[in-house]
Structures are given as C-alpha cells and as structure tokens.
C-alpha cells in the first residue's frame, strides 16, 4: 500500500514537472513572438529560426540553452540587431556574461553600448516582460 502511494506521488510529481516545463516553454515562445511583432521583425528571422540558433550556440559550449535564448530575446527586442549580426552578437553577449559576471539583459545592454547602438533612450523600453 505504501509503495502504491509512493509511486502515485512520484507520478504526480513527474506530471507536474512536465506541465510546468511546457508552460514555461510556451511563455518564452510567446514572449519572443511579441518581441518580433513589436520590432516589426527587424531581425528578419522567425521564432523557430531564433530558437534553433540559440540551441546551436549552446551546443557549441557558449552558454546554456536558456542563456542563449534569453540573450536572443533581448537582442531581438532591442530592435538594433539584424539577422546578419545576431549569431555573433549572441556569442559575444554570452561571453560578456561570463567574463564580467552580468545577466543576459545587462550583457546585451553592454554589447549595444560597445558597438555604438545604445543611445540615451532605453533600448528595452518596448520589450515584453
């Protein structure tokens, strides 16, 4: 009887984790889609292409998948990086995170400042939260 309760509890826990992961993934996907819409898709890539790019960069050992996707989100919603530059910009921002102990948003802001794309207006003011 106790074993059945343990198994039932473990199954419930596993189900909860899967549901939460699916919800989290959908939330991140919706957030990136909103950023693409708000910037008029300045980056010139689809949400799926950006997701694959983040996964590819993470597979190469430059940050985690989550970090790569978050950096890509901030780059996209800044509206200042095109599809020709997003891969290198993502790698550079991930390296800035590591070398200067920054979070994703701070690393992208620093990168925009370094390349001269930052101005007095907050580059993230229109970003979905």
DSSP file (Angstrom, degrees, kcal/mol; ACC not computed):
  #  RESIDUE AA STRUCTURE BP1 BP2  ACC     N-H-->O    O-->H-N    N-H-->O    O-->H-N    TCO  KAPPA ALPHA  PHI   PSI    X-CA   Y-CA   Z-CA
    1    1 A X     >        0   0    0      0, 0.0     4,-1.8     0, 0.0     5,-0.1   0.000 360.0 360.0 360.0 -43.1    0.0    0.0    0.0
    2    2 A X  H  >  +     0   0    0      1,-0.2     4,-2.4     2,-0.2     5,-0.2   0.879 360.0  54.1 -65.7 -36.3    2.8    2.4    0.9
    3    3 A X  H  > S+     0   0    0      1,-0.2     4,-2.8     2,-0.2     5,-0.2   0.906 106.2  52.0 -63.8 -41.0    4.6    1.6   -2.4
    4    4 A X  H  > S+     0   0    0      2,-0.2     4,-2.6     1,-0.2    -1,-0.2   0.890 109.8  49.6 -62.9 -39.1    1.5    2.4   -4.4
    5    5 A X  H  X S+     0   0    0     -4,-1.8     4,-2.6     2,-0.2    -2,-0.2   0.912 111.8  48.4 -65.6 -42.1    1.3    5.8   -2.6
    6    6 A X  H  X S+     0   0    0     -4,-2.4     4,-2.6     2,-0.2    -2,-0.2   0.927 113.1  47.0 -63.2 -44.9    4.9    6.5   -3.3
    7    7 A X  H  X S+     0   0    0     -4,-2.8     4,-2.5     2,-0.2    -2,-0.2   0.921 112.8  49.5 -63.5 -43.4    4.5    5.5   -7.0
    8    8 A X  H  X S+     0   0    0     -4,-2.6     4,-2.2    -5,-0.2    -2,-0.2   0.909 111.9  48.7 -61.2 -42.4    1.4    7.7   -7.2
    9    9 A X  H  X S+     0   0    0     -4,-2.6     4,-2.4     2,-0.2    -2,-0.2   0.899 111.7  48.8 -64.1 -41.7    3.2   10.6   -5.6
   10   10 A X  H  X S+     0   0    0     -4,-2.6     4,-2.6     2,-0.2    -2,-0.2   0.891 110.9  50.2 -66.3 -39.5    6.2   10.2   -8.0
   11   11 A X  H  X S+     0   0    0     -4,-2.5     4,-2.5     2,-0.2    -2,-0.2   0.908 111.1  49.2 -64.6 -41.1    3.9   10.1  -11.0
   12   12 A X  H  X S+     0   0    0     -4,-2.2     4,-2.4     2,-0.2    -2,-0.2   0.912 111.8  49.0 -63.5 -42.6    2.1   13.2   -9.9
   13   13 A X  H  X S+     0   0    0     -4,-2.4     4,-2.3     2,-0.2    -2,-0.2   0.925 111.7  48.6 -62.4 -45.4    5.4   15.0   -9.3
   14   14 A X  H  X S+     0   0    0     -4,-2.6     4,-2.2     1,-0.2    -2,-0.2   0.909 111.8  49.6 -61.8 -42.9    6.7   13.9  -12.8
   15   15 A X  H  X S+     0   0    0     -4,-2.5     4,-2.5     1,-0.2    -1,-0.2   0.913 110.1  51.1 -62.1 -43.0    3.4   15.1  -14.4
   16   16 A X  H  X S+     0   0    0     -4,-2.4     4,-2.6     1,-0.2    -2,-0.2   0.900 109.5  50.1 -62.0 -42.2    3.7   18.4  -12.6
   17   17 A X  H  X S+     0   0    0     -4,-2.3     4,-2.5     2,-0.2    -1,-0.2   0.916 111.4  48.3 -63.4 -43.6    7.3   18.9  -13.8
   18   18 A X  H  X S+     0   0    0     -4,-2.2     4,-2.3     2,-0.2    -2,-0.2   0.916 112.6  48.2 -64.0 -43.8    6.3   18.2  -17.4
   19   19 A X  H  X S+     0   0    0     -4,-2.5     4,-2.5     2,-0.2    -2,-0.2   0.921 112.5  48.8 -63.5 -43.8    3.3   20.6  -17.3
   20   20 A X  H  X S+     0   0    0     -4,-2.6     4,-2.9     1,-0.2    -2,-0.2   0.920 111.0  49.9 -62.8 -43.5    5.4   23.3  -15.7
   21   21 A X  H  X S+     0   0    0     -4,-2.5     4,-2.5     2,-0.2    -1,-0.2   0.902 111.9  48.3 -62.2 -41.5    8.2   22.9  -18.4
   22   22 A X  H  X S+     0   0    0     -4,-2.3     4,-2.2     2,-0.2    -1,-0.2   0.911 113.0  47.9 -65.0 -42.3    5.6   23.0  -21.2
   23   23 A X  H  X S+     0   0    0     -4,-2.5     4,-2.3     2,-0.2    -2,-0.2   0.923 112.4  49.1 -64.1 -44.5    4.0   26.1  -19.7
   24   24 A X  H  X S+     0   0    0     -4,-2.9     4,-2.3     1,-0.2    -2,-0.2   0.915 111.5  49.3 -62.3 -44.2    7.4   27.8  -19.2
   25   25 A X  H  X S+     0   0    0     -4,-2.5     4,-2.2     1,-0.2    -1,-0.2   0.901 111.4  48.8 -62.1 -41.9    8.4   27.0  -22.8
   26   26 A X  H  X S+     0   0    0     -4,-2.2     4,-2.6     2,-0.2    -1,-0.2   0.886 109.8  52.3 -65.9 -38.8    5.2   28.4  -24.2
   27   27 A X  H  X S+     0   0    0     -4,-2.3     4,-2.2     2,-0.2    -2,-0.2   0.924 111.2  46.4 -63.1 -44.7    5.6   31.5  -22.1
   28   28 A X  H  X S+     0   0    0     -4,-2.3     4,-2.1     2,-0.2    -2,-0.2   0.886 112.3  51.1 -65.0 -38.9    9.1   32.1  -23.5
   29   29 A X  H  X S+     0   0    0     -4,-2.2     4,-2.4     2,-0.2    -2,-0.2   0.927 110.9  47.6 -63.8 -45.2    7.9   31.4  -27.0
   30   30 A X  H  X S+     0   0    0     -4,-2.6     4,-2.4     1,-0.2    -2,-0.2   0.883 110.1  53.7 -63.1 -39.2    5.0   33.9  -26.7
   31   31 A X  H  X S+     0   0    0     -4,-2.2     4,-1.9     2,-0.2    97,-0.3   0.913 110.6  45.6 -63.0 -44.0    7.4   36.5  -25.3
   32   32 A X  H  X S+     0   0    0     -4,-2.1     4,-2.4     2,-0.2    -2,-0.2   0.897 111.1  52.8 -67.5 -40.0    9.8   36.1  -28.2
   33   33 A X  H  X S+     0   0    0     -4,-2.4     4,-2.2     1,-0.2    -2,-0.2   0.908 109.1  50.1 -61.1 -41.4    6.9   36.3  -30.7
   34   34 A X  H  X S+     0   0    0     -4,-2.4     4,-2.9     2,-0.2    -1,-0.2   0.891 109.1  51.7 -63.7 -39.5    5.7   39.5  -29.1
   35   35 A X  H  X S+     0   0    0     -4,-1.9     4,-1.6     2,-0.2     6,-0.3   0.907 109.1  50.4 -63.6 -41.1    9.2   41.0  -29.3
   36   36 A X  H  <>S+     0   0    0     -4,-2.4     5,-3.0     1,-0.2     6,-0.2   0.914 113.5  45.7 -62.0 -42.5    9.4   40.1  -33.0
   37   37 A X  H ><5S+     0   0    0     -4,-2.2     3,-1.5     1,-0.2    -2,-0.2   0.930 110.7  52.2 -65.8 -46.0    6.0   41.8  -33.6
   38   38 A X  H 3<5S+     0   0    0     -4,-2.9    -1,-0.2     1,-0.3    -2,-0.2   0.775 113.3  44.2 -65.5 -27.0    6.9   44.9  -31.6
   39   39 A X  T ><5S-     0   0    0     -4,-1.6     3,-0.6    -5,-0.2    -1,-0.3   0.339 113.5-114.3 -97.6   6.4   10.1   45.4  -33.6
   40   40 A X  T < 5 -     0   0    0     -3,-1.5    -3,-0.2     1,-0.2    -2,-0.1   0.807  65.2 -71.2  65.1  28.0    8.5   44.8  -36.9
   41   41 A X  T > <S+     0   0    0     -5,-3.0     3,-1.5    -6,-0.3    -1,-0.2   0.895  77.4 167.6  50.7  46.8   10.7   41.7  -37.2
   42   42 A X  T <  S+     0   0    0     -3,-0.6    41,-0.4     1,-0.3    -1,-0.1   0.837  70.8  62.1 -55.1 -34.2   13.7   43.9  -37.7
   43   43 A X  T 3  S-     0   0    0     39,-0.2    40,-0.6    33,-0.1    -1,-0.3   0.755  99.9-139.5 -68.6 -22.9   15.9   40.8  -37.1
   44   44 A X    <   +     0   0    0     -3,-1.5     2,-0.3     1,-0.2    -2,-0.1   0.779  62.1 107.1  72.9  27.5   14.4   39.2  -40.2
   45   45 A X        -     0   0    0     -9,-0.0    -1,-0.2     3,-0.0    -2,-0.1  -0.943  66.6-115.7-133.9 156.0   14.1   35.7  -38.7
   46   46 A X     >  -     0   0    0     -2,-0.3     4,-2.1     1,-0.1     5,-0.2  -0.401  31.9-108.5 -83.8 166.9   11.2   33.6  -37.4
   47   47 A X  H  > S+     0   0    0      1,-0.2     4,-2.2     2,-0.2     5,-0.1   0.889 121.2  52.8 -60.9 -39.7   10.8   32.5  -33.8
   48   48 A X  H  > S+     0   0    0      2,-0.2     4,-2.3     1,-0.2    -1,-0.2   0.899 108.0  49.6 -64.1 -41.7   11.7   28.9  -34.9
   49   49 A X  H  > S+     0   0    0      1,-0.2     4,-2.2     2,-0.2    -1,-0.2   0.897 111.7  49.0 -64.1 -40.0   14.9   30.0  -36.6
   50   50 A X  H  X S+     0   0    0     -4,-2.1     4,-2.4     2,-0.2    -2,-0.2   0.884 109.5  52.1 -67.3 -38.3   15.9   32.0  -33.5
   51   51 A X  H  X S+     0   0    0     -4,-2.2     4,-2.2     2,-0.2    -2,-0.2   0.931 110.9  47.4 -62.3 -45.6   15.2   29.0  -31.3
   52   52 A X  H  X S+     0   0    0     -4,-2.3     4,-2.6     1,-0.2    -2,-0.2   0.883 109.9  53.7 -63.2 -38.4   17.4   26.8  -33.4
   53   53 A X  H  X S+     0   0    0     -4,-2.2     4,-2.5     2,-0.2    -1,-0.2   0.931 109.2  48.0 -61.9 -45.7   20.1   29.5  -33.4
   54   54 A X  H  X S+     0   0    0     -4,-2.4     4,-2.2     1,-0.2    -2,-0.2   0.903 112.7  48.4 -61.7 -41.8   20.1   29.6  -29.6
   55   55 A X  H  X S+     0   0    0     -4,-2.2     4,-2.4     2,-0.2    -1,-0.2   0.902 111.1  51.0 -65.0 -41.0   20.3   25.8  -29.4
   56   56 A X  H  X S+     0   0    0     -4,-2.6     4,-1.2     2,-0.2    -2,-0.2   0.926 111.1  47.5 -62.1 -46.0   23.1   25.7  -31.9
   57   57 A X  H  <>S+     0   0    0     -4,-2.5     5,-1.7     1,-0.2     3,-0.4   0.910 112.9  48.6 -64.1 -42.2   25.2   28.2  -30.0
   58   58 A X  H ><5S+     0   0    0     -4,-2.2     3,-1.7     1,-0.2    -1,-0.2   0.885 106.6  56.7 -65.2 -38.0   24.6   26.4  -26.7
   59   59 A X  H 3<5S+     0   0    0     -4,-2.4    -1,-0.2     1,-0.3    -2,-0.2   0.789 100.1  59.8 -63.1 -26.8   25.5   23.1  -28.3
   60   60 A X  T 3<5S-     0   0    0     -4,-1.2    -1,-0.3    -3,-0.4    -2,-0.2   0.526 123.9-106.0 -78.4  -5.1   28.9   24.7  -29.2
   61   61 A X  T < 5S+     0   0    0     -3,-1.7     2,-1.1     2,-0.2    -3,-0.2   0.577  80.5 130.0  93.6  10.3   29.5   25.3  -25.5
   62   62 A X  S   <S-     0   0    0     -5,-1.7    -1,-0.2     1,-0.1    -2,-0.1  -0.749  81.5 -45.8 -98.0  88.0   28.9   29.0  -25.4
   63   63 A X  S    S-     0   0    0     -2,-1.1    -2,-0.2    -3,-0.1     2,-0.1  -0.110  83.5 -61.6  79.9 177.5   26.5   29.3  -22.5
   64   64 A X     >  -     0   0    0      1,-0.1     4,-2.6    -3,-0.1     5,-0.2  -0.453  46.7-106.3 -91.8 169.7   23.4   27.2  -21.8
   65   65 A X  H  > S+     0   0    0      1,-0.2     4,-2.6     2,-0.2     5,-0.2   0.925 121.7  50.3 -61.8 -44.2   20.3   26.9  -24.0
   66   66 A X  H  > S+     0   0    0      1,-0.2     4,-2.1     2,-0.2    -1,-0.2   0.910 111.8  47.0 -61.5 -43.3   18.4   29.1  -21.5
   67   67 A X  H  > S+     0   0    0      2,-0.2     4,-2.6     1,-0.2     5,-0.2   0.920 112.2  50.2 -64.7 -43.6   21.0   31.8  -21.5
   68   68 A X  H  X S+     0   0    0     -4,-2.6     4,-2.4     1,-0.2    -2,-0.2   0.917 112.1  47.0 -62.2 -43.7   21.3   31.8  -25.3
   69   69 A X  H  X S+     0   0    0     -4,-2.6     4,-2.2     2,-0.2    -1,-0.2   0.883 112.6  49.8 -66.5 -37.4   17.6   32.1  -25.8
   70   70 A X  H  X S+     0   0    0     -4,-2.1     4,-2.2    -5,-0.2    -2,-0.2   0.908 110.9  48.9 -68.5 -41.3   17.3   34.9  -23.2
   71   71 A X  H  X S+     0   0    0     -4,-2.6     4,-2.5     2,-0.2    -2,-0.2   0.925 111.0  50.8 -61.8 -44.2   20.2   36.8  -24.9
   72   72 A X  H  X S+     0   0    0     -4,-2.4     4,-2.8    -5,-0.2     5,-0.2   0.907 107.6  54.1 -60.9 -41.2   18.5   36.3  -28.3
   73   73 A X  H  X S+     0   0    0     -4,-2.2     4,-2.8     1,-0.2    -1,-0.2   0.949 111.1  44.5 -56.5 -49.8   15.2   37.7  -26.8
   74   74 A X  H  X S+     0   0    0     -4,-2.2     4,-1.1     1,-0.2    -1,-0.2   0.864 113.6  50.6 -67.4 -35.4   16.9   40.9  -25.5
   75   75 A X  H  X>S+     0   0    0     -4,-2.5     5,-0.7     2,-0.2     4,-0.7   0.931 113.2  46.3 -64.9 -44.5   18.8   41.3  -28.8
   76   76 A X  H ><5S+     0   0    0     -4,-2.8     3,-1.3     1,-0.2    -2,-0.2   0.943 112.4  48.3 -63.2 -48.6   15.6   40.9  -30.8
   77   77 A X  H 3<5S+     0   0    0     -4,-2.8    49,-0.2     1,-0.3    -1,-0.2   0.673  99.7  66.8 -74.6 -12.9   13.5   43.2  -28.6
   78   78 A X  H 3<5S-     0   0    0     -4,-1.1    -1,-0.3    -3,-0.2    -2,-0.2   0.788  93.5-146.9 -70.1 -25.4   16.2   45.9  -28.7
   79   79 A X  T <<5S+     0   0    0     -3,-1.3    -3,-0.1    -4,-0.7    -2,-0.1   0.708  71.7  99.9  69.6  19.5   15.4   46.2  -32.4
   80   80 A X      < +     0   0    0     -5,-0.7     2,-0.4    43,-0.1    -4,-0.1   0.405  60.9  74.9-118.3   0.4   19.0   47.1  -33.2
   81   81 A X        -     0   0    0     -6,-0.5     2,-0.1    -5,-0.1    -2,-0.1  -0.962  63.2-153.3-121.6 130.1   20.5   43.8  -34.4
   82   82 A X    >>  -     0   0    0     -2,-0.4     4,-1.4     1,-0.1     3,-1.2  -0.413  35.4 -99.1 -94.3 173.3   19.8   42.3  -37.9
   83   83 A X  T 34 S+     0   0    0    -40,-0.6     4,-0.4   -41,-0.4   -40,-0.1   0.756 120.8  61.8 -64.7 -23.3   19.9   38.6  -38.9
   84   84 A X  T 34 S+     0   0    0      1,-0.2    -1,-0.3     2,-0.1     4,-0.2   0.780 116.3  29.5 -70.8 -25.3   23.4   39.1  -40.3
   85   85 A X  T <> S+     0   0    0     -3,-1.2     4,-2.6     2,-0.1     5,-0.2   0.525  93.0  90.7-112.3  -8.6   24.8   40.0  -36.9
   86   86 A X  H  X S+     0   0    0     -4,-1.4     4,-2.4     1,-0.2     5,-0.2   0.857  85.6  52.6 -66.7 -35.2   22.6   38.1  -34.4
   87   87 A X  H  > S+     0   0    0     -4,-0.4     4,-2.1     2,-0.2    -1,-0.2   0.960 115.6  39.7 -64.8 -49.6   24.7   35.0  -34.2
   88   88 A X  H  > S+     0   0    0     -4,-0.2     4,-2.6     1,-0.2    -2,-0.2   0.883 115.2  53.5 -66.2 -37.5   27.9   36.8  -33.4
   89   89 A X  H  X S+     0   0    0     -4,-2.6     4,-2.6     2,-0.2    -1,-0.2   0.892 108.3  50.3 -64.1 -38.9   26.1   39.2  -31.1
   90   90 A X  H  X S+     0   0    0     -4,-2.4     4,-2.3    -5,-0.2    -2,-0.2   0.939 111.8  46.8 -64.5 -47.0   24.7   36.3  -29.2
   91   91 A X  H  X S+     0   0    0     -4,-2.1     4,-2.1     1,-0.2    -2,-0.2   0.922 113.7  48.8 -60.2 -44.3   28.1   34.7  -28.8
   92   92 A X  H  X S+     0   0    0     -4,-2.6     4,-2.4     1,-0.2    -2,-0.2   0.918 111.1  49.0 -64.2 -43.7   29.6   38.0  -27.7
   93   93 A X  H  X S+     0   0    0     -4,-2.6     4,-2.2     1,-0.2    -1,-0.2   0.895 110.2  51.8 -63.8 -39.4   26.9   38.8  -25.2
   94   94 A X  H  X S+     0   0    0     -4,-2.3     4,-1.6     1,-0.2    -1,-0.2   0.890 110.6  48.2 -64.2 -38.3   27.2   35.3  -23.7
   95   95 A X  H  X S+     0   0    0     -4,-2.1     4,-2.9     2,-0.2     5,-0.2   0.881 109.1  53.3 -69.0 -37.0   31.0   35.8  -23.3
   96   96 A X  H  X S+     0   0    0     -4,-2.4     4,-2.5     1,-0.2     6,-0.3   0.897 105.4  55.5 -61.5 -39.7   30.4   39.2  -21.7
   97   97 A X  H  X>S+     0   0    0     -4,-2.2     5,-1.2     1,-0.2     4,-0.7   0.933 113.7  40.0 -56.4 -46.9   28.1   37.5  -19.2
   98   98 A X  H  <5S+     0   0    0     -4,-1.6     3,-0.3     3,-0.2    -2,-0.2   0.930 119.4  43.0 -70.6 -47.1   30.8   35.1  -18.2
   99   99 A X  H  <5S+     0   0    0     -4,-2.9    -2,-0.2     1,-0.2    -1,-0.2   0.816 126.5  29.9 -74.3 -30.1   33.8   37.5  -18.2
  100  100 A X  H  <5S-     0   0    0     -4,-2.5    -1,-0.2    -5,-0.2    -2,-0.2   0.293 103.4-118.6-114.6   9.9   32.0   40.4  -16.5
  101  101 A X  T  <5 +     0   0    0     -4,-0.7     2,-0.3    -3,-0.3    -3,-0.2   0.937  61.2 150.4  53.5  54.5   29.5   38.5  -14.3
  102  102 A X      < -     0   0    0     -5,-1.2    -1,-0.2    -6,-0.3     2,-0.1  -0.747  45.7-119.8-110.7 158.5   26.5   40.1  -16.0
  103  103 A X     >  -     0   0    0     -2,-0.3     4,-2.5     1,-0.1     5,-0.2  -0.396  42.8 -92.4 -86.0 178.1   22.9   38.8  -16.5
  104  104 A X  H  > S+     0   0    0      1,-0.2     4,-2.2     2,-0.2     5,-0.2   0.913 124.6  46.0 -60.0 -47.4   21.5   38.4  -20.0
  105  105 A X  H  > S+     0   0    0      1,-0.2     4,-2.4     2,-0.2    -1,-0.2   0.910 113.7  48.8 -64.6 -43.2   19.9   41.8  -20.2
  106  106 A X  H  > S+     0   0    0      1,-0.2     4,-2.5     2,-0.2    -1,-0.2   0.891 110.3  51.8 -63.8 -39.5   23.0   43.6  -18.8
  107  107 A X  H  X S+     0   0    0     -4,-2.5     4,-2.4     2,-0.2    -2,-0.2   0.905 111.2  46.7 -64.9 -41.5   25.3   41.8  -21.3
  108  108 A X  H  X S+     0   0    0     -4,-2.2     4,-2.7     2,-0.2    -2,-0.2   0.912 112.0  50.8 -67.2 -41.4   23.1   42.8  -24.2
  109  109 A X  H  X S+     0   0    0     -4,-2.4     4,-1.9     2,-0.2    -2,-0.2   0.919 112.0  47.6 -60.6 -43.2   23.0   46.4  -23.0
  110  110 A X  H  X S+     0   0    0     -4,-2.5     4,-2.6     2,-0.2    -2,-0.2   0.913 111.6  50.6 -64.0 -43.0   26.8   46.5  -22.6
  111  111 A X  H  X S+     0   0    0     -4,-2.4     4,-2.5     1,-0.2     6,-0.2   0.923 109.2  50.5 -61.5 -45.0   27.2   45.0  -26.1
  112  112 A X  H  <>S+     0   0    0     -4,-2.7     5,-2.6     1,-0.2     6,-1.3   0.882 111.7  49.2 -61.0 -37.9   24.9   47.6  -27.6
  113  113 A X  H ><5S+     0   0    0     -4,-1.9     3,-0.9     4,-0.2    -2,-0.2   0.924 110.5  50.2 -65.5 -44.9   26.9   50.3  -25.9
  114  114 A X  H 3<5S+     0   0    0     -4,-2.6    -2,-0.2     1,-0.2    -1,-0.2   0.895 112.8  45.1 -62.1 -42.2   30.2   48.8  -27.2
  115  115 A X  T 3<5S-     0   0    0     -4,-2.5    -1,-0.2    -5,-0.2    -2,-0.2   0.439 117.1-111.5 -86.4   2.9   29.1   48.6  -30.8
  116  116 A X  T < 5S+     0   0    0     -3,-0.9    -3,-0.2    -4,-0.4    -4,-0.1   0.677  86.6 115.9  81.9  17.4   27.6   52.1  -30.7
  117  117 A X      < +     0   0    0     -5,-2.6     2,-0.3    -6,-0.2    -4,-0.2   0.500  52.9  89.6 -95.9  -5.3   23.9   51.0  -30.9
  118  118 A X        +     0   0    0     -6,-1.3     2,-0.2    -7,-0.1     4,-0.1  -0.701  50.8 167.0 -90.9 144.1   22.9   52.3  -27.5
  119  119 A X        -     0   0    0      2,-0.7     4,-0.2    -2,-0.3    -2,-0.1  -0.664  56.3 -72.0-136.0-164.6   21.7   55.9  -27.1
  120  120 A X  S    S+     0   0    0     -2,-0.2     2,-0.3     2,-0.1    -2,-0.0   0.731 108.4  84.6 -70.3 -19.3   20.0   57.9  -24.4
  121  121 A X  S    S-     0   0    0      1,-0.1    -2,-0.7     2,-0.0     2,-0.3  -0.670  95.2-106.3 -84.6 136.4   16.8   56.0  -24.9
  122  122 A X    >   -     0   0    0     -2,-0.3     3,-1.5     1,-0.2     4,-0.2  -0.445  23.8-149.5 -60.6 119.0   16.4   52.7  -23.1
  123  123 A X  T 3  S+     0   0    0     -2,-0.3     3,-0.2     1,-0.3    -1,-0.2   0.647  94.9  47.3 -68.1 -11.5   16.8   50.0  -25.9
  124  124 A X  T >  S+     0   0    0      1,-0.1     3,-1.7     2,-0.1    -1,-0.3   0.270  74.3 108.8-111.2  10.8   14.5   47.7  -23.9
  125  125 A X  T <  S+     0   0    0     -3,-1.5    -1,-0.1     1,-0.3    -2,-0.1   0.780  85.2  42.9 -64.8 -25.0   11.6   50.1  -23.1
  126  126 A X  T 3  S+     0   0    0    -49,-0.2    -1,-0.3    -4,-0.2     2,-0.1   0.374  87.7 121.6 -98.6   5.0    9.2   48.4  -25.5
  127  127 A X    <   -     0   0    0     -3,-1.7     2,-0.1     1,-0.1    -3,-0.1  -0.434  67.4-117.2 -71.8 138.1   10.2   44.8  -24.6
  128  128 A X              0   0    0    -97,-0.3    -1,-0.1    -2,-0.1   -51,-0.1  -0.483 360.0 360.0 -68.2 145.6    7.5   42.5  -23.3
  129  129 A X              0   0    0     -2,-0.1    -1,-0.1     0, 0.0   -98,-0.1   0.449 360.0 360.0 -89.3 360.0    8.2   41.4  -19.8
